[in-house]
Amino acid sequence: MSTKTKTQPKGLTFTHNGHRYKLDGLPVTGVTTILNGGVPKPALVYWAGKTVAEYVEANPLEIESLRNREDVDFVRELAGIPAKVRDDAGVTGTAVHDFAEALATKGEVEDVPEGLVGYVEGYADFLDRFQITPLLMERPCASRKDWYAGKFDMIATSPLLNDGNPVMIDLKTSKYVYGETGLQTAAYSLAEFYMDEDGKEQPLPEIAATYVAHVTPMDRIGVNARYGEAPLGTTLYPLAKNRDEMKGHYAMFLAAAYTHKTTKLRESIVGEPVTTEQKAAAA
C-alpha cells in the first residue's frame, strides 16, 4: 500500500487578502511586520493621545453628537481615532507609491487626484534631479536562511550616487523618516533572491548603499501642514553608505526579528501563582 504526500509549492507567494507571504508553501513573516513587533516605538503612545486630543478639539459638534448617542460606545469611538488616521495615511501612501512606480518606469502618469498632485510633482523633480534609472521596482524578495520576506520599492542607479552602482531606495510618505528604515532596506538588499515578473527566483544585484526618499507634497496647506518644516517635495537621505554599514543594519534587523519571534515565549514566562498548599504538599 502506497501513500502520497503533497508536494509543497516552491518559491515565494503573496496573498493580498490578509497581506501574508508564503515561502515554499509555509508562512513567512514580512519585514515590516518584524520591525513593527521587534523595534520599540515609545513615541506612538504620545502620538495616539495627541491625535485623539486634536480630533476632539477640531470637531466639537461631532464629539457632542457621539456623546449623546445611545447606539455608540463613546470611549471606543475615541480610542479608534488613531487607527483611522493611520489607515487614511496608509491609503495616501499606497496611492503615492503606485504613481511613483508608474512615473519611474513610464516617465509620465495620468489622472492624478488633486490631493496627490503635489506628491507626484515633487517625486518627478527628484527623478530628474538625481537622474534616476530604475533597475527593479516593487519586487518581492525573501531569505530562506533567516526566514523573512518583503517587497522593496526600488533598486536604481544614478551617476550622482555611489559611482553609478545599484542602490536600494525606499519611499516614505510618513510625517518623518526613521532609522528603522535602514534595517528594512538592509533586509531587502541582503535577501537571497527576488521574484521576477515570471515568478522565477533571481539573485539581487549587489547593492552599494541604501537610501530613503521622503516623498512629501510641494505645499504645506491644509492637511499637508502635518509635514511641518520638512523640505518641500522629495528629499533623499542616506541610510547605509556602504556594504559594511548595511551589514551592521542587517544585524540590527536580525535582533528585531528575534524579539518579534519570541513574543509568545515571553508571554508564557510567568507561571501559575505559588500557594502555601503547594509547599506543604511538596514537604
Secondary structure, 3 states (H helix, E strand, C coil): CCCCCCCCCCCEEEECCCCEEEECCEEECEHHHHHHHHCCCCHHHHHHHHHHHHHHHHCHHHHHHHHHCCCCCHHHHHHCHHHHHHHHHHHHHHHHHHHHHHHHHHCCCCCCCHHHHHHHHHHHHHHHHCCCEEEEEEEEEEECCCCEEEEEEEEEEECCEHHHCCEEEEEECCCCCCCHHHHHHHHHHCCCEEECCCCCEECCCCCCEEEEEEECCCCCCHHHHHHCCCCCCEEEEECCCCHHHHHHHHHHHHHHHHHHHCHHHHHCCCCCCCCHHHHHHHC
